[in-house]
Amino acid sequence: MLGPLPTIYRIVVIACALVVCMGVGAWLAARFPGAMLAGTGAAVGAGFGALLALLLVHDFRPHSGAPVRIRARRRH
């Protein structure tokens, strides 16, 4: 979705997605009554966060494999 990002921004997006999803999972597990623990909710949230992070930073466009090299023409 976000396409080709520099490495530092990919790391930031992945970390934010994981932290937010883990927090939401732990909060939901603690909020609802039942035997589910907050740690289990955080683990489920981490799984969803990893999937979300993959979808956010993966470039789904087809690639030719070889890098494109652009040369400027010199005028004589």
Secondary structure, DSSP 4 states (H G I P E B T S, - for coil): ---S--HHHHHHHHHHHHHHHHHHHHHHHHHS-SS--HHHHHHHHHHHHHHHHHHHH---S---SSPP---PPPP-
